Amino acid sequence: MLNILNLIRWKNLLMIAIVQILIKYALFPAFAIDITLNGLGFSLLILATICIAAGGYVINDIYDVDTDAVNKPDKVIIGKAISEKNANVLYMVFTCIGVFLGFYLSNSIGRPPFFILFIIISALLYVYASYLKQIAVVGNIVVSILVALSLLIVGIFELIPAITEQNQNVQSTMFEVLADFAIFAFLINFIREIVKDIQDVDGDYKAEMQTLPIVFGKERTAKITFGLTIVIILVLIYYIATFLFMHMEVVIYFLVAVVGPLIYIAIKLFTAEKKQHFKHISLILKVTMITGMLSMVLYRFIF
């Protein structure tokens, strides 16, 4: 059981679930909005999301057996603790459960077309693992879009079906705020994916993949990532100065818990050389993602 939990990255799945819970029970209550899902429906949405994500992690590891044997030999599960055949069964089970729940949920709220979203996400996860991750930047963008969608899907199911002529403005405003968080998640994850590519360059090169560090080299890619991090810092400062400047406690939180770590990451990216350096940067980026999402709790003091 522990091997299966590690295979599906249970910690990442828990983070997805927590972020979705924060959206519904911390961010949404800050606005006078109408929502669609009751407790059971929302639980099914979380379960559908993490099941599809779990399937994505499994299929990714199936295609990454050779590269993982070089990059992280002590963490290889498929072929050792779990056979490739059983891993494929797990992929099918998790994906089918997620898609089925998506189908049921879409019909239960009277929006059958929403079911297509689960099909698209599942398909993208498979295509990413089997092909797109080998293409420089494209794979990084796709997986980052999927991370952003794990946030937006809450708004799609909660806000859109409840829109009326009377509440359209407030529902739209709420969705825009959620989109801001999704964009933040996309950008942080995009940088982290590139950092992980730098970290895993040896195994990726052996597998003849065309990631950014292989195409441009580790040092040049690190400098590109440094530039992207600076851009994100500037965008966040603009956001804080434009929308949050009247709430000093919120400004302090963002500067200390989000902007500060990003400045630290930028400095580290400019000087990083060894694999351990990039592993450390990847960890700090993950922490920054978490602290950024936790800021949803503060929005009740803003609106």
N, C-alpha and C positions, 0 to 999 in steps of 0.2 A: 504493500500500500504506500509506503514512504517513497518508493521508487516512482510510482505513478504520480504522486503529489509533486515530486521534484520534476518529473517529465513535463507536467502541465503548468509548471511555474506557479505554484499555489500562492506564493507571496504577491506576484503580479496580479493574479486574478482577484485576490483579496483587495488590492489597491483599486482595481477597476470598480469593484462592488462598493467600496467605501466612498469613492468619488461620486458615483451615481447616487448614493444615499445622501451625500452632502448637497448635491444639486436639488434633490427633492425636499429635504428636511432642513437645510440651512439657507440655500440661495433662494429658492422659490418663495418661502414665507416672508422674505424681505419685500416682496411685491404683492399688491392686491390682485392676484391673478386667479384664473380658473384653471383647474387641472382635470385630467381625464381618469387616471388610474387610481383604483383603491389600493389598499395594502397588498392584496393578493396579486392583482395585476402588475403592480410595480415589482413584486418579488419575482414574478415570472419573467419580466423584462430583464432583471439582473441575471437570473439563471440562464436565460437565452444568450445573453451577451457573454457571460463567462464560459458557457459551454462551447460556443463558437470560437472564442479566444483560446480555450484549452485545446480544441482540435487544431487550431493554427499553430500552437506551440509544438504539438506532436508531429504534424506533417513537416514542420520546419526542421525538427531534429532528425527526422527520417532522411531528409535530403542533405543534412549537415553532418552525417556520421564521419565522413572522411576528413572534413575540415576541423571538426571538433576533436578528432583524434590527435591533431597537431596543436590546436589552440588551447584546448582544455581537456587533456586526456583523462584527468582524474574525475571529470564530471560527465563522461560519456555513459549514457544509460542504455540506449538502443544497441543491441548486439551483445550486451553484457548482462544487465539485470533483466531487461525486457527484450524479447526477440522482435525482429522487424515485422514479422507477421502479426504478432499481438499488438504492436504499436499501430499498425494500419487498422486493426479492428478498433482500437481505442479512438483513433482519428475519426472513423466512420460513426462510431457510437456518439461521441461528443458533438460532432457536426450535425448529425441527424436530429439529436435531441434539441439542439439550439434552433435549427431551422423549423422543426415541428412546433416548438413553443412560439417562435416568431409568427408562424402561420396562424396558430390558435389565438394569439394575442391580437394580431392585426384584424382578424374577423370579429373578435369579441368587442372591439371598440368601433366596429363598423367602417374600418378602413382597410379592406383586403389588399389594395395595392402596396401598403406599407410592407407586406411580406417580401416584396422584391428586394428590399434593403438587406434582409438576412441572406438571401441568395447571393447578392452581389458581394457582400462582405466575405462570405464563405469561399466564393470563387476567387476573390482577390487574394485571400490568405493562401490558397493552394497555388495560384499562379505566381505569387511572390516567392513562395518556398521553392517551387520547381524551376523558376526561370528568372523572374524580375530581379531577385536579389543579386544576380550575377552581373547586372548592368549598373554602371556607375551612376549614382544619384537617383535613378528611377526607382530602384528598390527602396532606398531611404525615404523618398517622397511618399511612396505607396503605403509603407508601414506607418508613417507618421500621420497620413490621412486617416488610416484605420483607427489610430489612437484618438484622434480628434472626433471621429464618428462615435466612439464609445461614450463621449459626452453629449454630442448633438442628438443621439438617438433618444435620450431622455426627453429633450425638448420636442422632438418630432412626435413622440407618443403622448406626452403630457399636455403640450401647449396647442399644437395645431388642431387636433380634433375639437378642442374647447373654444376655438375662436368664433366670436359673433361680431356683429356690427358694433355692438356697444363696447366690447372689450378689446377690439382689434389693436388699438394703440398700445395698451399696456402689455398685451401678449407679445406684440412685436418687439417692444422694448426689452422684455424679459429674454426673448430669444436672442436679441443682439448682445446682451450681457453674457449669455451662455456661449454665444459664438466667440466672444472675446477670450473666454477661458479655453475654448477649443483651439483657437489660433495659438494661444500661449502653449498649450500642450503639443500642438503640431511643431512649433518652432523648437521647443526644448528637446522633444523626441528626435527631431531631424538632426540636430547637433549631436545628440547622444549616439544616434545610429552611425554617424560618420566617425565619431570617436571610437566606437566599438569596431568599426572597419579598420581603423588604424591599429587598434589593439590586436585584431585577428588577421593581420595582413599576411603572416607566414602561411597559415592554413588556407586562406583564400587564394593565395598565389599558387599553392600546390594543386588546388582544385580548378585552376585556370579561370578564376572569376575576374571580372573587370570592375572592381570597386574603385572608388576615388583614390585611395592611397596607392593602389597598384598602377593606376593610369598616370597620376601626377606625382607620386612619391609621398612618403610619410611626412616629411618636413613641410613641403608645400601645402599638403592637405591640412596639416595642423594650423598653418597660417591662414588658410581659407576659413577654417572653423573659428579661429580667433576673430576674424573680421565679422563673421556672422553673429558671434556672441556680442560684439560691440554694437552691432545694429540692433539686436534685441534689447540690450541695455538702454540704448537711446530711445527706442520705441516705448519701453516701460516707463522711463522717466517722463516722456511726453504724456503718456496715459495718466500717470499719477498727477502731474502738474495740471492737466486739463480737467480731469473728472473727480479726483480725490483730494484736492488741495485743501478743502474746507474741513477735512476730518483728520486732525493731526495724528491720532492714535493709529489710524489706518495707514497713513503715509509712512509713519515710523515702522510699522510692521512690514510693508512692502520693501522699504529701503534696507531693513535689517535681514529679513527672511528670504527675499527674492533677489533684489538688485545686488546686495552685498555678496552673496554666493556667486552670482554671475560675474561680478568683477574679479573675484578670486579665481573663477574658472578661466576667465580671459587671460589672466596673468600666467596661470599654469599652462594653458595652451601655447602661450608664446615661448615658454621655456621647456616644455615637455619633450623628452627624447625616448625614454625607455617604456617598455610595455606596462610596467607597474605605474608609471605616471599617468598613462591614459586610462588604466583601470580605475585609479583614484578619481580622475576627472569624471568618468562615467558614473561613479557612485555619487559624487556631489551633484551632478546633473539630475540624477534620480531623486535625491533629497530635495533639490530645488523645485522639481516638478510637484512633489508632495506638499511642500510649504506653499507653493503657489495655489494649489487646489484647496488647501486648508483656509485660505483667505476668504473663501465663500462664507465662512461663519461671520465675517466682519460686515457683510453687506446689509445686515439688519440695522447697523448703526449709520448707514449711508442713506438709505431710502426710507 
